[in-house]
């Protein structure tokens, strides 16, 4: 009877122990699975945080490139651009130094990046406005330059026309004689003038011409200079010199007349200094000057 009871107790103890071992095994397996799952989850979470950290660093680099390429061209914003780039570099250095990255830390940097992007977009708009304004100023400047060039051309044209008109008026104010006639003359004691073409009878050279009517020229005194050159190139009478085109020209006689804007007949008598030497056979050149301009010329011949 006692033997059977002991045997029964031993059987129950073995069964309990077996169940306990099985239960412990199950618990160990569950703990191992939990530990493995937890480790795997933490590893995946760390990988994700690391990836997000790299993503933040890349976003910071892209922001810096945006400032360098798209906004830095505007010199008006250079101060703000440099300030933003320094903040980007500071954030990048901070996150790179973080050995243990957490979701809380990442959220902080993401908020900073979001603020930087908002500031960047504002600077974009300002930069675009400045660019458009500069383009408009360039267009207006080019247009102004064209207008100034056109005005200069117009002024130059007007100046040339004024100069031409001034020259025309000056020419119009010069009296160009007509009906110029020169001949040798002999003057009797009575004062009577006799024309001659013989050199031995010639005492003086008479040069007559008509001053035309001119309504532009003011009435008043006018001086005409007569120049007679004999066949030997000698200027008869040689009264004085006048300037013509920058050169000094000897003249034979000067006639001062009172001009009243009407046609006027004028005669000038040129007396040689030495009649026998200067009055010779041949062709004589006769020129008339007024206001430094040669206004008439003719020839005469003595036999």
Buried (B, 14 or more C-beta within 10 A) or exposed (E): EEEEEEEEEEEEEEEEEEEEEEEEEEEEEEEEEEEEEEEEEEEEEEEEBEEBBEEBBEBBEEBBEBBEEBBBEBEEBEEBBEEBBEBBEEBBEEBEEEEEBEEEBBEBBBEBBEEBBEBBEEBEEBBEEBEEEEEEEEEEEEEEEEEEEEEEEEEEEEEEEEEEEEEEEEEEEBBBBEEBBBBBBBBEEEEEBEEBEEBEBBBBBBBBBBBBEBEEBEEEEBEBBBBBBBBEEBBBBBBEEBEBEEEEBBBBBBBEBEBEBEEBEBEBBBBBEEEEEBBBEEEBBBBBBBBEBBBBBBEBBBE
